[in-house]
Amino acid sequence: MNDIKKIDAEKIAHTYGRFDLALKEGQGAIAKDFDGREYVDFTSGIGVTSLGYCDPDWVEAVSKQAARLQHTSNLFYTEPQVRLAEALTARTGMARVFFANSGAEANECAIKTARKYGNTRSGNIEHEIVTLENAFHGRTMATITATGQKVFHKDFYPFVEGFSYCKANDKDMLHALVTDKTCAIMMELVQGEGGVLVIDQDFVKEAETICREKDILLIIDEVQTGIGRTGTFFAYEQYGIHPDLVTFAKGIGGGLPLGGVLFNERTKDVLTYGDHGTTFGGNPVVCAGANVVMNKLDESFLQQVSSKGAYLREQLAAIPGVEDISGLGLMIGFRVAGRASADVVKDCMKKGLMMLTAKDKVRLLPPLTITKEEMDRGLAVLRSALG
């Protein structure tokens, strides 16, 4: 393990503040390091390994596809990609999908779609997009600009123009920011990186109303909240809204890189040949794994996600010092009185529990398949670390 850390320090760009942990293998919600020590994983690779480590059905599908056809590019048809598109559109009622490799790429595609929609529908330049303060949409030049956090807005000037930021849940400010130059409103429904903050339903409904009245697009970023994470397939289902564009990534691939954008009838034909593309997006091996994820996320599965989330929040509320619990489903944040979130995460790591931070909160994104035994085991570590 020390050799791995040494090579990493010398040969890999220093863009990550890594935890002092090198993982070797895993099963379900349990990971093992190179010394065989076990850790309960409440992170699932930042919401990616939705079925846990090495789900047998997922492994079989990926392995079989890798042995059959690993890549062709999007110049040719492949069955896993088409089947996944069919499943996603049938599940959501959306019209079409574009496959990318990550959440940032998915959001980049949505931004391009919105700008083309605005700039071509009336002959005017309508390119401005309203996002929310405290949002996080990615690290490309456009998505980092869309991100409403000043901590990311440094050193990389000049940024992409045309973004403004509304305080979450401030309807008056939202109305003021939407102008005749606006082409879209873009938001997460639970701000993950921003502290697991749930956006008010009335505010979201008002945003949809503005979009309909002014013929601008409503973009919902479901990169972290989607694919069952909040107890419904997409979080927007709990808000009673109908977005024009929905971006997704993370959990859909089950551990392999996959993202995308869903288009409704209004937006399905905005992008045409040559407007956008990707070499690896919709790779057949990745899509084979994603089809397994889709097949498992039926209504019974999603109800279990909601129940597990409710159980975790209930147990957390009973731990002395834990406060300000937030989130939906298995996307949970909390503070510990008198303790920095990073210190809590480090202390728990030493005792065998993997967690994340989100600003001043501890963030939990466990596998959707986590068992009660695994949850209780992780909670016991947390109690011990805080005791």
C-alpha positions as CSV (number, residue, x, y, z in Angstrom):
1,M,0.0,0.0,0.0
2,N,2.9,2.4,0.8
3,D,4.3,1.7,-2.7
4,I,1.0,2.6,-4.3
5,K,0.9,5.9,-2.3
6,K,4.4,6.7,-3.3
7,I,3.9,6.2,-7.0
8,D,0.6,8.2,-6.8
9,A,2.4,11.1,-5.2
10,E,5.1,11.1,-7.9
11,K,3.2,10.2,-11.1
12,I,-0.4,11.4,-10.8
13,A,-1.4,15.1,-10.9
14,H,-2.1,16.5,-7.5
15,T,-5.8,17.4,-8.1
16,Y,-7.3,15.2,-5.4
17,G,-7.0,15.3,-1.6
18,R,-7.0,11.6,-1.1
19,F,-8.0,9.8,2.1
20,D,-5.2,7.7,3.6
21,L,-6.8,4.5,2.3
22,A,-5.9,2.2,-0.7
23,L,-8.7,-0.2,-1.6
24,K,-8.2,-3.6,-3.1
25,E,-11.6,-5.2,-3.4
26,G,-15.2,-5.1,-2.3
27,Q,-18.5,-6.8,-2.1
28,G,-21.9,-5.2,-1.5
29,A,-21.3,-2.2,0.8
30,I,-18.1,-3.6,2.3
31,A,-14.6,-2.7,0.9
32,K,-11.3,-4.1,1.9
33,D,-7.8,-2.5,1.9
34,F,-4.6,-4.3,1.0
35,D,-4.2,-5.5,4.6
36,G,-7.6,-7.2,4.5
37,R,-9.2,-4.6,6.8
38,E,-12.9,-4.1,6.1
39,Y,-14.7,-0.8,5.8
40,V,-18.4,-0.1,5.6
41,D,-18.9,2.1,2.5
42,F,-21.4,5.0,2.9
43,T,-20.0,6.7,-0.2
44,S,-20.5,4.3,-3.2
45,G,-17.8,6.1,-5.1
46,I,-19.7,9.4,-4.7
47,G,-23.0,7.9,-5.6
48,V,-21.7,5.7,-8.5
49,T,-21.7,2.1,-7.4
50,S,-25.5,2.1,-7.0
51,L,-25.6,-1.7,-6.8
52,G,-22.7,-1.9,-4.4
53,Y,-19.3,-3.5,-5.2
54,C,-19.3,-6.3,-7.8
55,D,-23.0,-7.1,-8.0
56,P,-23.0,-10.6,-9.7
57,D,-25.5,-9.7,-12.4
58,W,-23.7,-6.5,-13.3
59,V,-20.3,-8.3,-13.4
60,E,-21.7,-11.0,-15.6
61,A,-23.2,-8.5,-18.1
62,V,-20.1,-6.4,-18.3
63,S,-17.8,-9.3,-18.6
64,K,-19.9,-11.0,-21.4
65,Q,-20.1,-7.7,-23.3
66,A,-16.4,-7.0,-22.9
67,A,-15.6,-10.5,-24.4
68,R,-18.0,-9.9,-27.3
69,L,-17.6,-6.3,-28.4
70,Q,-15.9,-3.6,-26.3
71,H,-16.1,-0.5,-28.5
72,T,-17.3,0.6,-31.9
73,S,-17.7,4.5,-31.7
74,N,-21.0,6.1,-32.3
75,L,-20.6,5.8,-36.1
76,F,-22.3,2.3,-35.7
77,Y,-25.3,0.9,-33.9
78,T,-24.9,-1.3,-30.8
79,E,-27.6,-3.2,-29.1
80,P,-26.8,-2.4,-25.4
81,Q,-26.9,1.4,-26.1
82,V,-30.2,1.1,-28.0
83,R,-31.8,-1.0,-25.2
84,L,-30.7,1.4,-22.6
85,A,-32.1,4.4,-24.5
86,E,-35.4,2.4,-24.9
87,A,-35.5,1.7,-21.2
88,L,-34.7,5.3,-20.1
89,T,-37.3,6.9,-22.4
90,A,-40.0,4.3,-21.5
91,R,-39.3,4.9,-17.8
92,T,-39.5,8.7,-17.9
93,G,-41.7,9.5,-20.8
94,M,-39.0,11.6,-22.3
95,A,-38.4,11.4,-26.1
96,R,-34.7,10.9,-26.7
97,V,-31.4,10.6,-25.0
98,F,-27.8,11.6,-25.7
99,F,-25.1,9.4,-24.0
100,A,-21.9,10.9,-22.6
101,N,-19.3,9.8,-20.1
102,S,-19.8,12.0,-17.0
103,G,-22.1,14.4,-15.3
104,A,-20.1,17.4,-16.4
105,E,-20.3,16.3,-20.0
106,A,-24.1,15.7,-19.6
107,N,-24.5,19.2,-18.3
108,E,-22.3,20.6,-21.0
109,C,-24.6,19.1,-23.6
110,A,-27.7,20.5,-21.8
111,I,-26.1,24.0,-21.8
112,K,-25.4,23.7,-25.5
113,T,-28.9,22.5,-26.2
114,A,-30.4,25.4,-24.3
115,R,-28.3,28.0,-26.0
116,K,-29.1,26.7,-29.5
117,Y,-32.8,26.6,-28.6
118,G,-32.6,30.2,-27.4
119,N,-30.4,31.6,-30.1
120,T,-32.4,30.1,-33.0
121,R,-36.0,30.2,-32.0
122,S,-36.6,33.9,-32.7
123,G,-33.4,35.2,-34.3
124,N,-32.4,37.0,-31.2
125,I,-29.4,36.2,-29.0
126,E,-30.9,34.4,-26.0
127,H,-28.1,32.6,-24.4
128,E,-28.3,33.4,-20.7
129,I,-28.9,30.7,-18.1
130,V,-30.0,31.2,-14.5
131,T,-28.6,28.7,-12.1
132,L,-28.6,28.6,-8.3
133,E,-26.2,29.9,-5.7
134,N,-24.4,27.0,-4.0
135,A,-25.0,24.7,-7.0
136,F,-22.5,22.3,-8.5
137,H,-22.7,21.3,-12.2
138,G,-19.2,20.1,-13.1
139,R,-15.6,21.2,-13.8
140,T,-15.5,22.0,-17.5
141,M,-15.3,25.7,-18.4
142,A,-19.0,26.0,-19.0
143,T,-20.2,23.8,-16.1
144,I,-17.8,25.4,-13.6
145,T,-19.3,28.7,-14.6
146,A,-22.8,27.3,-14.1
147,T,-21.7,26.2,-10.7
148,G,-22.8,28.8,-8.2
149,Q,-20.0,28.6,-5.7
150,K,-17.2,31.2,-5.5
151,V,-14.7,28.7,-4.3
152,F,-14.6,27.3,-7.8
153,H,-14.6,30.7,-9.5
154,K,-10.9,31.5,-9.2
155,D,-7.7,31.1,-11.3
156,F,-9.4,30.1,-14.5
157,Y,-10.5,33.4,-15.9
158,P,-12.1,34.3,-18.3
159,F,-15.2,32.2,-17.6
160,V,-17.9,31.5,-20.1
161,E,-20.3,34.4,-20.1
162,G,-24.1,34.4,-19.7
163,F,-24.7,32.8,-16.3
164,S,-26.4,34.4,-13.4
165,Y,-27.1,32.9,-9.9
166,C,-30.3,33.0,-7.9
167,K,-30.5,32.3,-4.2
168,A,-32.2,29.0,-3.7
169,N,-36.0,29.4,-2.9
170,D,-36.0,33.2,-3.6
171,K,-38.9,33.5,-6.1
172,D,-38.5,37.3,-6.4
173,M,-34.9,37.1,-7.3
174,L,-35.6,34.4,-9.8
175,H,-38.2,36.6,-11.6
176,A,-35.7,39.5,-11.6
177,L,-32.9,37.4,-13.1
178,V,-35.0,36.0,-16.0
179,T,-34.8,38.5,-18.9
180,D,-35.5,38.5,-22.6
181,K,-31.9,37.1,-23.0
182,T,-32.6,34.0,-20.9
183,C,-32.8,30.6,-22.6
184,A,-32.9,28.3,-19.5
185,I,-33.2,27.9,-15.8
186,M,-30.9,25.1,-14.5
187,M,-30.9,23.5,-11.0
188,E,-30.3,20.5,-8.8
189,L,-33.3,19.6,-6.6
190,V,-30.9,18.5,-3.8
191,Q,-27.7,20.4,-3.8
192,G,-25.2,17.6,-3.1
193,E,-21.8,19.2,-3.1
194,G,-23.5,22.3,-1.6
195,G,-24.4,20.6,1.6
196,V,-27.3,18.2,0.8
197,L,-29.8,21.0,0.7
198,V,-33.3,20.2,-0.6
199,I,-34.8,22.9,-2.7
200,D,-38.4,24.0,-1.8
201,Q,-41.2,22.5,-3.9
202,D,-42.9,25.9,-4.4
203,F,-39.7,27.5,-5.7
204,V,-39.2,24.7,-8.2
205,K,-42.8,24.9,-9.4
206,E,-42.4,28.7,-9.8
207,A,-39.4,28.1,-12.0
208,E,-41.3,25.7,-14.2
209,T,-44.1,28.3,-14.5
210,I,-41.7,30.9,-15.6
211,C,-40.2,28.6,-18.2
212,R,-43.6,27.8,-19.6
213,E,-44.7,31.4,-19.7
214,K,-41.6,32.7,-21.3
215,D,-40.8,29.7,-23.6
216,I,-37.4,29.0,-22.0
217,L,-36.1,25.6,-21.0
218,L,-36.1,24.0,-17.6
219,I,-33.0,21.9,-17.0
220,I,-32.9,19.6,-14.0
221,D,-29.4,18.3,-13.0
222,E,-30.0,14.7,-11.7
223,V,-26.3,13.7,-11.8
224,Q,-26.3,12.9,-8.1
225,T,-30.0,12.7,-7.3
226,G,-31.0,10.5,-10.2
227,I,-31.2,6.8,-10.9
228,G,-33.0,5.9,-7.6
229,R,-30.8,7.8,-5.2
230,T,-33.7,9.8,-3.7
231,G,-36.3,7.0,-3.6
232,T,-37.8,7.7,-7.0
233,F,-36.1,7.1,-10.3
234,F,-35.5,10.8,-10.7
235,A,-35.9,13.3,-7.9
236,Y,-38.0,15.6,-10.1
237,E,-40.9,13.0,-9.9
238,Q,-41.3,14.1,-6.3
239,Y,-41.9,17.7,-7.4
240,G,-44.6,17.2,-9.9
241,I,-42.7,18.9,-12.7
242,H,-41.9,18.1,-16.3
243,P,-38.4,19.2,-17.3
244,D,-37.3,19.9,-20.8
245,L,-33.8,18.5,-20.2
246,V,-32.7,16.1,-17.5
247,T,-29.0,15.3,-17.0
248,F,-27.8,12.1,-15.3
249,A,-24.6,10.1,-14.6
250,K,-23.0,8.5,-11.6
251,G,-25.4,5.6,-10.5
252,I,-26.6,4.7,-14.0
253,G,-23.3,3.0,-14.9
254,G,-23.0,1.0,-11.7
255,G,-19.3,1.8,-11.5
256,L,-18.4,2.5,-15.1
257,P,-18.3,6.0,-16.7
258,L,-21.7,6.9,-18.2
259,G,-23.8,10.0,-18.3
260,G,-26.4,11.6,-20.5
261,V,-29.2,14.0,-21.3
262,L,-32.9,13.2,-21.7
263,F,-34.8,15.4,-24.1
264,N,-38.6,15.9,-24.1
265,E,-40.7,16.4,-27.2
266,R,-39.9,20.2,-27.1
267,T,-36.1,19.7,-27.2
268,K,-35.6,16.3,-28.9
269,D,-34.7,17.9,-32.3
270,V,-32.7,20.9,-31.1
271,L,-29.3,19.2,-31.6
272,T,-28.7,17.9,-35.1
273,Y,-25.9,16.2,-37.0
274,G,-22.5,17.6,-36.0
275,D,-23.8,19.8,-33.1
276,H,-22.5,17.5,-30.4
277,G,-20.7,14.2,-30.0
278,T,-18.4,11.9,-28.1
279,T,-16.1,9.0,-28.9
280,F,-16.9,6.9,-25.9
281,G,-20.4,7.9,-24.9
282,G,-22.8,5.0,-24.9
283,N,-20.0,2.4,-25.0
284,P,-21.5,-1.1,-25.2
285,V,-19.7,-2.5,-22.2
286,V,-20.8,0.4,-20.0
287,C,-24.4,0.2,-21.4
288,A,-24.5,-3.5,-20.7
289,G,-23.9,-2.8,-17.0
290,A,-26.3,0.1,-17.1
291,N,-29.1,-2.1,-18.4
292,V,-28.6,-4.3,-15.3
293,V,-29.0,-1.2,-13.1
294,M,-32.2,-0.3,-15.0
295,N,-33.7,-3.8,-14.6
296,K,-33.2,-3.8,-10.9
297,L,-34.6,-0.4,-10.2
298,D,-38.3,-1.4,-10.1
299,E,-40.9,0.2,-7.8
300,S,-40.3,-2.3,-5.0
301,F,-36.5,-1.5,-5.1
302,L,-37.2,2.2,-5.0
303,Q,-39.6,1.8,-2.0
304,Q,-36.8,0.0,-0.2
305,V,-34.4,2.9,-1.0
306,S,-36.9,5.3,0.7
307,S,-37.3,3.0,3.7
308,K,-33.6,2.6,4.1
309,G,-33.1,6.4,3.9
310,A,-35.8,6.9,6.5
311,Y,-34.2,4.3,8.8
312,L,-30.7,6.0,8.5
313,R,-32.2,9.4,9.3
314,E,-34.1,8.0,12.3
315,Q,-30.9,6.3,13.6
316,L,-28.8,9.4,13.0
317,A,-31.3,11.6,14.9
318,A,-30.8,9.4,18.0
319,I,-27.0,9.9,18.1
320,P,-25.9,12.6,20.5
321,G,-24.4,15.6,18.7
322,V,-25.9,14.8,15.3
323,E,-28.0,17.7,14.0
324,D,-29.4,19.4,10.9
325,I,-30.1,16.1,9.1
326,S,-31.2,16.7,5.5
327,G,-31.7,15.0,2.2
328,L,-34.0,12.6,0.3
329,G,-33.8,8.8,0.2
330,L,-30.2,7.5,0.4
331,M,-28.8,11.0,-0.1
332,I,-28.2,12.3,3.4
333,G,-26.3,15.1,5.1
334,F,-25.8,16.0,8.7
335,R,-23.7,18.1,11.1
336,V,-22.0,17.1,14.3
337,A,-22.1,19.7,17.0
338,G,-18.7,21.1,17.7
339,R,-16.9,19.0,15.1
340,A,-15.7,19.8,11.6
341,S,-17.1,17.5,9.0
342,A,-13.7,16.6,7.7
343,D,-12.5,15.5,11.1
344,V,-15.6,13.3,11.6
345,V,-15.0,11.6,8.3
346,K,-11.3,11.0,9.1
347,D,-12.1,9.6,12.6
348,C,-14.7,7.3,11.2
349,M,-12.3,6.1,8.4
350,K,-9.8,5.0,11.0
351,K,-12.5,2.9,12.7
352,G,-13.8,1.3,9.4
353,L,-16.5,3.6,8.0
354,M,-16.2,5.5,4.7
355,M,-18.1,8.8,4.4
356,L,-18.0,12.0,2.5
357,T,-18.1,15.7,3.2
358,A,-20.3,18.4,1.6
359,K,-19.1,21.8,2.9
360,D,-19.7,21.8,6.7
361,K,-21.8,18.6,6.6
362,V,-21.0,14.9,6.5
363,R,-22.6,13.4,3.4
364,L,-23.8,9.8,3.0
365,L,-24.4,8.2,-0.4
366,P,-24.4,4.5,0.4
367,P,-25.1,1.8,-2.2
368,L,-28.8,1.6,-3.0
369,T,-28.5,-2.2,-2.2
370,I,-27.1,-1.7,1.3
371,T,-28.5,-4.1,3.8
372,K,-29.8,-3.3,7.3
373,E,-26.9,-5.2,8.8
374,E,-24.4,-3.1,6.8
375,M,-26.2,0.1,7.8
376,D,-26.2,-0.9,11.5
377,R,-22.5,-1.8,11.3
378,G,-21.7,1.6,9.8
379,L,-23.9,3.4,12.4
380,A,-22.1,1.6,15.2
381,V,-18.7,2.9,13.9
382,L,-20.1,6.4,13.8
383,R,-21.4,6.2,17.4
384,S,-18.1,4.9,18.5
385,A,-16.2,7.7,16.7
386,L,-18.5,10.4,18.2
387,G,-18.6,8.8,21.7
